[in-house]
Amino acid sequence: MGHPKGLFLLFTTELWERFSYYAMRAILVLYLVGQVHSQGGHGLGWTQAEALKLYGIFTGLVYLTPLIGGWLADNYLGQRKAIIIGGALMAAGQFLLGTPHAWVPGMETEVFYLGLAVLIAGNGLFKPNISTMVGDLYEDGDHRRDGAFTIFYMGINVGAFLSGIVVGSVVAAYDGNYQMGFVCAGIGMVASLIIQFLFAQKYLGDIGRVPAAKLSQAANQNVTKEPLTQVERDRIKVIMVMGLFTIIFWAGFEQAGGLMNLFTNEFTDRMIGGFEVPTTWFQSLNAMFIVIFAPVIASVWVRLGDREPNSPVKFAMGLVLLAVGFLFMIGAVLEMNGDPTSKSSMWWLVGAYFFHTMGELCLSPIGLSMVTKLAPLRIASLMMGAWFLFVAAANYIGGFVGSLIGHGGSQEEQLANAMGIFAGIAITATVSGVLLYFMADKLVDWMHGAEDAHHGDEDKVLQEEIAVTGEHEGVQR
């Protein structure tokens, strides 16, 4: 396909790593709330509120630790070594989560926490470095670079799509044993490591071996510190304002692995004929919709030409589409009419995931791309770190919001609480989207020309638009 073979090594490595992460994410909350082993189940018997709070803390740390892992790779380890160490820790974490209760009687929770801690540490080393190496395969100005991120992005979403399908099937095959799902995720991570061990030197050469700080040390010797200009300060204000809105979006979006996952498991009719669709399969919808519709959305922006909405307006559209998705979840609750013995149609969930994905495609290409365009070069890393703090906060808040479903009580109460949460997110997202829409012109003024579009060859611009989404997914997911 006209690309270095190293791209497909990184594509496959990341595919299996994302498979591993999303497989674990799909069953984490389900395992926590599952019936305890002593009662014939395979879970830890937590309340839904406790499980969703932990889910928020875990996903929040998943976005914080890459700041530390990136710094270690840049200054001491190099990207290749960081990926190997991180991958090994992630595999170990998955297998610790999959340790049978019979092997550690009375210490199930301690082993579980240890597994999560090891997994978070490994993620911090792996996550920020794999996508950076994609760019390092190409010289500056190489037109193939944008297409490379598009291919890499597809690998991410193929892994995410397969994870829910495969792990759900494995858990079902082992009679609801979620720990076998964690083992499955661990095997995926081992596959990623094996690929790196066997082919990295052959196809990547010395890429990622030397810490970036050593490479850039000579270039930065003569750099002097200067105060920020008014233009730079205005652009930083845009990053901060947009960061606040990104918290709202991702806090709602991340209900997919938490509250929506529990709603799917408890209150959704998943029967198709005589076959019950595993709960985790619905986690694959987002990745499937991204692969199908990312080129479509990118094409729409390109063909609008000068009428293409600016970044804040696209962001506002993403928030409104998120709200529309939660209207489908409200519809699912209303269909049950307060009767927990009935079940809502799975098509409400499909609609919710579809509109959430459309919102993501309006919003997700903007975040990291905007930071790279607006942040002053001498503090670009600091501003990128600040952006990840926004995302980490969003994940933690998302877990807290989901936990408002309560610490038990009747299913009628849980349904009422779920309705309140879905409605609250829908209202908050709508109001935020409208507010951001009316702020858009001022924010564009503060960008001081960074938002100017350059419309050239349509096919080239289309490829670049998709590539921005790919670069985002390589880090954001």
C-alpha positions as CSV (number, residue, x, y, z in Angstrom):
1,M,0.0,0.0,0.0
2,G,3.0,2.3,-0.4
3,H,3.8,2.5,3.4
4,P,6.7,1.3,5.5
5,K,6.1,-2.2,6.8
6,G,6.6,-0.8,10.3
7,L,3.2,0.9,10.0
8,F,1.5,-2.5,9.9
9,L,3.6,-3.8,12.8
10,L,2.4,-0.8,14.9
11,F,-1.2,-1.3,13.5
12,T,-1.3,-4.9,14.6
13,T,0.4,-4.1,18.0
14,E,-2.2,-1.4,18.8
15,L,-5.1,-3.6,17.5
16,W,-4.3,-6.3,20.0
17,E,-3.6,-3.8,22.8
18,R,-6.9,-2.0,22.2
19,F,-8.7,-5.4,22.0
20,S,-7.2,-6.2,25.5
21,Y,-8.2,-2.9,27.0
22,Y,-11.8,-2.8,25.6
23,A,-12.4,-6.4,26.5
24,M,-11.6,-5.7,30.1
25,R,-13.6,-2.4,30.1
26,A,-16.6,-4.2,28.7
27,I,-16.8,-6.6,31.6
28,L,-15.3,-4.7,34.5
29,V,-18.5,-3.2,36.0
30,L,-20.4,-6.5,35.2
31,Y,-17.8,-8.4,37.2
32,L,-17.9,-6.0,40.1
33,V,-21.7,-6.2,40.5
34,G,-21.9,-10.0,39.8
35,Q,-23.0,-12.5,42.4
36,V,-20.2,-13.5,44.7
37,H,-18.3,-16.7,44.3
38,S,-19.5,-18.2,47.6
39,Q,-23.1,-17.9,46.3
40,G,-22.4,-19.7,43.0
41,G,-21.5,-16.6,41.0
42,H,-18.3,-15.2,39.5
43,G,-18.4,-11.6,40.7
44,L,-17.4,-9.5,43.8
45,G,-21.0,-8.6,44.8
46,W,-20.5,-4.8,44.9
47,T,-23.4,-2.4,44.6
48,Q,-23.9,-0.6,41.3
49,A,-22.9,2.7,42.8
50,E,-19.7,1.3,44.2
51,A,-18.9,-0.3,40.9
52,L,-19.5,2.8,38.9
53,K,-17.4,5.0,41.2
54,L,-14.5,2.6,40.8
55,Y,-15.0,2.5,37.1
56,G,-14.7,6.3,37.1
57,I,-11.5,6.3,39.2
58,F,-10.0,3.6,37.0
59,T,-10.7,5.3,33.6
60,G,-9.6,8.6,35.1
61,L,-6.2,7.2,36.0
62,V,-6.0,5.6,32.6
63,Y,-5.8,9.2,31.2
64,L,-3.5,10.5,33.9
65,T,-0.7,7.9,33.9
66,P,0.2,8.5,30.2
67,L,1.6,11.9,31.3
68,I,4.1,10.1,33.6
69,G,4.7,7.3,31.0
70,G,5.4,9.8,28.2
71,W,7.8,11.7,30.4
72,L,9.7,8.5,31.3
73,A,9.9,7.4,27.7
74,D,11.1,10.9,26.5
75,N,13.7,11.2,29.2
76,Y,14.9,7.7,30.2
77,L,13.4,4.7,28.5
78,G,12.7,5.5,24.9
79,Q,9.4,4.6,23.3
80,R,10.3,1.0,22.4
81,K,11.3,0.0,25.9
82,A,8.3,1.8,27.4
83,I,6.0,-0.1,25.1
84,I,7.5,-3.5,26.1
85,I,7.5,-2.8,29.8
86,G,4.0,-1.3,29.7
87,G,2.7,-4.2,27.6
88,A,4.1,-6.7,30.0
89,L,2.6,-4.9,33.0
90,M,-0.8,-4.7,31.2
91,A,-0.8,-8.4,30.5
92,A,0.2,-9.2,34.1
93,G,-2.7,-7.0,35.3
94,Q,-5.2,-8.8,33.1
95,F,-4.1,-12.2,34.3
96,L,-4.3,-11.0,38.0
97,L,-7.8,-9.9,37.4
98,G,-8.5,-13.3,35.9
99,T,-7.0,-15.2,38.9
100,P,-9.7,-17.7,40.0
101,H,-11.2,-17.0,43.4
102,A,-10.4,-20.6,44.5
103,W,-6.7,-19.8,44.2
104,V,-6.9,-16.8,46.6
105,P,-9.7,-17.5,49.0
106,G,-10.4,-14.5,51.2
107,M,-8.1,-12.2,49.1
108,E,-10.2,-11.8,46.0
109,T,-10.5,-8.0,46.4
110,E,-6.8,-7.5,47.2
111,V,-5.7,-9.4,44.1
112,F,-8.3,-7.4,42.1
113,Y,-6.9,-4.1,43.2
114,L,-3.4,-5.2,42.5
115,G,-4.4,-6.2,39.0
116,L,-6.0,-2.8,38.4
117,A,-2.9,-1.0,39.7
118,V,-0.5,-3.0,37.5
119,L,-2.8,-2.5,34.5
120,I,-3.0,1.3,35.1
121,A,0.8,1.5,35.4
122,G,1.3,-0.5,32.2
123,N,-1.2,1.6,30.3
124,G,0.7,4.8,31.3
125,L,3.8,3.5,29.6
126,F,2.2,1.9,26.6
127,K,-0.6,4.4,25.6
128,P,1.3,7.6,24.8
129,N,4.2,6.0,22.9
130,I,2.7,3.7,20.3
131,S,1.0,6.4,18.2
132,T,4.0,8.7,18.4
133,M,6.1,6.1,16.6
134,V,3.7,6.1,13.7
135,G,4.7,9.7,12.9
136,D,8.4,8.8,13.4
137,L,8.2,6.4,10.4
138,Y,8.0,9.3,8.0
139,E,10.2,12.3,7.3
140,D,8.7,15.8,7.8
141,G,6.6,16.7,4.8
142,D,6.0,13.1,3.7
143,H,2.4,13.2,2.3
144,R,1.9,9.5,3.4
145,R,1.9,10.5,7.1
146,D,-1.8,11.5,7.1
147,G,-2.8,8.3,5.4
148,A,-0.7,6.3,7.9
149,F,-2.8,7.7,10.8
150,T,-6.0,6.7,9.0
151,I,-4.8,3.1,8.7
152,F,-3.6,3.1,12.3
153,Y,-7.0,4.5,13.4
154,M,-8.8,1.7,11.7
155,G,-6.6,-0.9,13.5
156,I,-7.6,0.7,16.8
157,N,-11.3,0.4,16.0
158,V,-11.1,-3.1,14.6
159,G,-9.5,-4.1,18.0
160,A,-12.2,-2.3,19.9
161,F,-15.0,-3.9,17.8
162,L,-13.7,-7.4,18.2
163,S,-13.2,-7.0,21.9
164,G,-16.8,-6.9,22.9
165,I,-17.8,-9.7,20.6
166,V,-15.0,-12.0,21.6
167,V,-15.0,-11.4,25.3
168,G,-18.8,-11.7,25.5
169,S,-18.7,-15.0,23.6
170,V,-15.9,-16.3,25.9
171,V,-17.8,-15.3,29.1
172,A,-20.9,-17.0,27.8
173,A,-19.0,-20.1,26.9
174,Y,-17.7,-20.4,30.4
175,D,-21.2,-20.0,32.0
176,G,-20.9,-16.3,32.9
177,N,-17.3,-16.5,34.3
178,Y,-16.0,-13.0,33.8
179,Q,-12.6,-13.9,35.0
180,M,-12.1,-16.0,31.8
181,G,-12.9,-12.7,30.0
182,F,-10.0,-11.1,31.8
183,V,-7.8,-14.0,30.8
184,C,-9.0,-13.5,27.2
185,A,-7.9,-9.8,27.4
186,G,-4.5,-10.9,28.8
187,I,-4.0,-13.2,25.9
188,G,-4.7,-10.3,23.5
189,M,-2.0,-8.2,25.3
190,V,0.5,-11.1,25.1
191,A,-0.2,-11.3,21.3
192,S,0.6,-7.6,21.1
193,L,3.9,-8.2,22.9
194,I,4.9,-11.2,20.8
195,I,4.4,-9.1,17.6
196,Q,6.7,-6.4,19.0
197,F,9.4,-8.9,20.1
198,L,9.5,-10.8,16.8
199,F,9.3,-7.9,14.3
200,A,10.1,-4.6,15.9
201,Q,13.9,-4.6,15.1
202,K,13.3,-5.8,11.6
203,Y,10.6,-3.3,10.6
204,L,11.3,-0.3,12.9
205,G,15.1,-0.3,13.1
206,D,16.2,2.3,15.6
207,I,12.9,4.2,15.8
208,G,11.9,4.7,19.4
209,R,15.1,3.4,20.9
210,V,16.7,6.7,22.0
211,P,14.8,8.9,24.4
212,A,13.4,12.0,22.7
213,A,15.1,14.3,25.2
214,K,18.5,13.2,24.1
215,L,17.6,13.8,20.5
216,S,16.3,17.3,21.1
217,Q,18.9,18.4,23.7
218,A,21.2,20.0,21.1
219,A,18.4,21.7,19.3
220,N,17.1,23.3,22.5
221,Q,20.5,24.6,23.8
222,N,20.0,28.1,22.5
223,V,16.3,28.4,23.3
224,T,15.5,31.4,25.6
225,K,12.5,31.8,27.7
226,E,10.2,34.6,26.7
227,P,6.9,35.9,28.2
228,L,3.7,34.9,26.5
229,T,2.3,37.3,24.0
230,Q,-1.3,38.5,24.0
231,V,-2.1,36.3,21.0
232,E,-0.7,33.3,22.9
233,R,-2.6,34.1,26.0
234,D,-5.8,34.3,24.0
235,R,-5.2,31.0,22.4
236,I,-4.5,29.4,25.8
237,K,-7.9,30.8,26.9
238,V,-9.6,28.9,24.0
239,I,-7.9,25.6,25.1
240,M,-9.1,26.1,28.7
241,V,-12.7,27.0,27.7
242,M,-13.0,24.1,25.3
243,G,-11.5,21.8,28.0
244,L,-14.4,22.6,30.3
245,F,-16.9,21.6,27.6
246,T,-14.9,18.4,26.8
247,I,-15.4,17.4,30.4
248,I,-19.2,17.5,29.9
249,F,-19.0,15.5,26.7
250,W,-16.8,12.7,27.8
251,A,-18.5,12.4,31.2
252,G,-21.7,11.6,29.4
253,F,-20.0,9.5,26.7
254,E,-18.2,7.3,29.2
255,Q,-21.6,6.0,30.6
256,A,-21.2,3.5,27.8
257,G,-18.9,1.3,29.9
258,G,-20.7,2.1,33.1
259,L,-24.3,2.9,33.6
260,M,-25.4,2.0,30.1
261,N,-23.6,-1.3,30.4
262,L,-25.5,-2.1,33.5
263,F,-28.8,-1.0,32.0
264,T,-28.1,-3.2,29.0
265,N,-27.5,-6.2,31.3
266,E,-30.4,-5.6,33.7
267,F,-33.2,-3.9,31.8
268,T,-32.8,-4.7,28.1
269,D,-34.5,-7.4,26.0
270,R,-31.5,-8.9,24.2
271,M,-33.3,-11.9,22.7
272,I,-33.2,-12.4,18.9
273,G,-35.3,-15.5,18.4
274,G,-33.8,-18.1,20.8
275,F,-30.4,-16.3,21.0
276,E,-29.6,-13.8,23.8
277,V,-27.2,-11.2,22.6
278,P,-24.3,-10.9,25.2
279,T,-24.3,-7.5,27.0
280,T,-20.7,-6.9,25.9
281,W,-21.6,-7.0,22.2
282,F,-23.2,-3.6,22.5
283,Q,-19.8,-2.2,23.5
284,S,-18.7,-2.9,19.9
285,L,-21.3,-0.7,18.3
286,N,-19.3,2.5,18.8
287,A,-16.2,1.1,17.1
288,M,-18.3,-0.3,14.2
289,F,-20.1,3.1,13.7
290,I,-16.8,4.9,13.7
291,V,-15.3,2.7,11.0
292,I,-18.4,3.1,8.9
293,F,-19.2,6.8,9.3
294,A,-15.8,8.5,10.0
295,P,-15.1,8.8,6.2
296,V,-18.7,10.0,5.7
297,I,-18.5,12.8,8.3
298,A,-15.0,13.8,7.1
299,S,-16.3,14.0,3.5
300,V,-19.2,16.2,4.6
301,W,-16.9,18.7,6.2
302,V,-14.6,18.8,3.1
303,R,-17.5,19.2,0.6
304,L,-19.0,22.1,2.6
305,G,-15.9,24.0,1.7
306,D,-16.0,27.6,3.1
307,R,-19.3,26.8,4.8
308,E,-17.7,24.2,7.0
309,P,-18.5,24.9,10.7
310,N,-15.7,26.2,12.8
311,S,-14.3,24.0,15.6
312,P,-16.4,25.4,18.5
313,V,-19.6,24.9,16.4
314,K,-18.6,21.3,15.6
315,F,-17.9,20.9,19.3
316,A,-21.4,22.2,20.1
317,M,-22.9,19.9,17.6
318,G,-21.2,17.0,19.3
319,L,-22.7,17.9,22.6
320,V,-26.2,18.2,21.1
321,L,-25.8,14.8,19.4
322,L,-24.8,13.3,22.8
323,A,-28.0,14.7,24.3
324,V,-30.0,13.1,21.4
325,G,-28.4,9.8,22.3
326,F,-29.6,10.1,25.9
327,L,-33.1,10.8,24.6
328,F,-33.1,7.3,23.3
329,M,-32.1,6.0,26.8
330,I,-35.0,8.0,28.2
331,G,-37.2,6.3,25.7
332,A,-35.9,2.9,26.8
333,V,-36.9,3.7,30.5
334,L,-40.3,5.1,29.4
335,E,-41.0,1.9,27.4
336,M,-40.8,-0.1,30.7
337,N,-43.4,2.2,32.3
338,G,-41.9,1.8,35.7
339,D,-42.2,-2.0,35.6
340,P,-38.7,-3.6,36.2
341,T,-40.1,-7.0,35.3
342,S,-40.5,-5.8,31.7
343,K,-37.6,-5.1,29.3
344,S,-36.9,-2.3,26.9
345,S,-36.1,-2.9,23.2
346,M,-32.4,-3.2,22.4
347,W,-33.0,-0.7,19.5
348,W,-33.1,2.1,21.9
349,L,-29.5,1.3,22.8
350,V,-28.5,1.0,19.2
351,G,-29.9,4.5,18.6
352,A,-28.2,5.9,21.6
353,Y,-24.8,4.5,20.6
354,F,-25.3,5.7,17.0
355,F,-25.9,9.3,18.1
356,H,-23.1,9.2,20.7
357,T,-20.8,8.1,17.9
358,M,-21.9,10.9,15.6
359,G,-21.2,13.3,18.4
360,E,-17.8,11.8,18.9
361,L,-17.0,12.2,15.2
362,C,-18.0,15.9,15.4
363,L,-15.9,16.5,18.5
364,S,-13.1,14.0,18.7
365,P,-10.9,15.3,15.8
366,I,-10.9,18.7,17.4
367,G,-9.3,18.2,20.9
368,L,-5.7,17.2,20.4
369,S,-5.6,18.9,17.0
370,M,-6.7,22.1,18.5
371,V,-4.1,21.9,21.3
372,T,-1.3,21.4,18.7
373,K,-2.5,24.4,16.7
374,L,-3.1,26.8,19.5
375,A,-0.5,26.0,22.2
376,P,2.7,28.0,22.1
377,L,5.5,25.7,21.0
378,R,7.6,26.2,24.1
379,I,4.7,25.0,26.4
380,A,3.0,22.5,24.0
381,S,3.7,19.5,26.2
382,L,2.4,21.3,29.2
383,M,-0.9,22.2,27.4
384,M,-1.3,18.7,26.1
385,G,-0.9,17.5,29.7
386,A,-3.6,20.0,30.7
387,W,-5.9,18.6,28.1
388,F,-5.4,15.0,29.4
389,L,-6.3,16.4,32.9
390,F,-9.6,17.5,31.4
391,V,-10.2,14.0,30.0
392,A,-9.2,12.3,33.2
393,A,-11.6,14.6,35.2
394,A,-14.4,13.8,32.7
395,N,-13.9,10.0,33.3
396,Y,-13.9,10.4,37.0
397,I,-17.0,12.6,37.0
398,G,-18.7,10.2,34.6
399,G,-18.3,7.4,37.1
400,F,-19.6,9.6,39.9
401,V,-22.6,10.6,37.9
402,G,-23.4,7.0,37.0
403,S,-23.1,6.0,40.7
404,L,-26.1,8.2,41.5
405,I,-28.2,5.2,40.5
406,G,-27.9,4.3,44.2
407,H,-26.4,1.7,46.5
408,G,-29.1,-0.8,46.2
409,G,-32.8,-0.4,46.7
410,S,-35.6,-1.8,44.5
411,Q,-35.3,-2.0,40.8
412,E,-38.1,0.6,40.6
413,E,-35.9,3.0,42.4
414,Q,-32.9,2.1,40.2
415,L,-35.0,2.8,37.1
416,A,-36.2,6.1,38.4
417,N,-32.6,7.1,39.2
418,A,-31.4,6.0,35.8
419,M,-34.1,8.2,34.2
420,G,-32.9,11.1,36.3
421,I,-29.3,10.6,35.2
422,F,-30.1,10.2,31.5
423,A,-32.3,13.3,31.6
424,G,-29.8,15.3,33.6
425,I,-27.0,14.5,31.1
426,A,-29.3,15.3,28.1
427,I,-30.2,18.6,29.6
428,T,-26.7,19.5,30.6
429,A,-25.3,18.6,27.2
430,T,-28.0,20.5,25.3
431,V,-27.5,23.7,27.4
432,S,-23.7,23.4,27.1
433,G,-24.0,23.0,23.3
434,V,-26.2,26.0,22.9
435,L,-24.0,28.1,25.1
436,L,-20.9,27.0,23.2
437,Y,-22.6,27.8,19.9
438,F,-23.2,31.4,21.0
439,M,-19.6,31.7,22.3
440,A,-18.1,30.3,19.0
441,D,-17.4,33.6,17.3
442,K,-15.5,35.0,20.3
443,L,-13.5,31.8,20.6
444,V,-12.6,32.0,16.9
445,D,-11.4,35.6,17.4
446,W,-9.2,34.5,20.3
447,M,-7.7,31.9,18.0
448,H,-6.2,34.7,15.9
449,G,-6.2,32.9,12.6
450,A,-5.4,29.4,13.7
451,E,-8.9,28.4,12.7
452,D,-8.4,29.5,9.1
453,A,-9.2,26.7,6.6
454,H,-7.0,25.8,3.7
455,H,-9.1,24.3,1.0
456,G,-6.9,22.7,-1.6
457,D,-7.2,19.4,-3.4
458,E,-10.4,17.8,-2.1
459,D,-9.0,14.3,-1.9
460,K,-6.0,15.4,0.0
461,V,-8.0,17.5,2.5
462,L,-10.4,14.6,3.0
463,Q,-7.5,12.3,3.8
464,E,-6.1,14.9,6.3
465,E,-9.5,15.3,8.0
466,I,-9.7,11.5,8.6
467,A,-6.1,11.4,9.7
468,V,-6.8,14.0,12.5
469,T,-9.4,11.7,13.9
470,G,-6.9,8.8,13.6
471,E,-4.3,10.7,15.5
472,H,-6.8,11.6,18.2
473,E,-8.0,8.0,18.6
474,G,-4.4,6.8,19.0
475,V,-4.1,8.8,22.2
476,Q,-7.7,9.5,23.4
477,R,-8.9,5.9,23.3
